[in-house]
Amino acid sequence: MTRAYLSIGSNIEPERHVRAAVAALHARYGELILSPVYQTPAVGFDGADFYNLVIGLDTEESAEQLAAACREIETDQGRTRGAQRFSARTLDIDLLTLGNILREDVPILPRDEIQKYAFVLKPLADVAPDERHPVDGRRYADLWAEFEGEGPNGAELPPVDLDLTAEATG
C-alpha cells in the first residue's frame, strides 16, 4: 500500500459536496486521514469562498487509477469539465502525492500547488507534518512555517467547524 494525499475544494454548496467526497473516498479506500476544513477566498476569479481540506489514504492503485476515481467522484457531484481553470466548482479533487512517485506526465506528481497555495500546503502540513516533499526534501511542517506562496498565512486561514467523522468512518 502507498500513502496518497488528495486536496479537496468546493465553493458551490461546499458543505454538501465536501461531505459527499469524503464519504465516497471512504467507501472506496477505507480509513482516511482528514485535515481540518479551511475556508479560503477564491483564487484567480471573483466567487464564493472555498472549503478546502487534504485527505490521506492508502491505496494500491496507480496514479492514473486514483486520478480517474477522483474525476468520477467530481462528476457524480455535478462537476462539468471544460470550464475555465479558475472558476466556481461543485467539487475539485486533486492528487497531490502518491508516495515518493515523481511524474512529469498527467497526473503530474507531486503537484506544484503544494508549494504555491496556502489552501493546499496548510492542510497537508496538518495531516503529514513530518513527511517530506518528494522533490524539495523538506518536511511539510517546515514548508508551511516558511510559506511565502499565494494566499493568507496561517493566522488568516480560518478553519470551518465541519465534523466529517461520520463520512470518514462509514
Helices and strands as residue ranges (DSSP letters): E 2-10, H 14-29, E 33-34, E 37-40, E 50-59, H 63-76, E 92-98, H 113-116, H 118-127, H 140-145, G 154-156, E 159-160, H 165-169
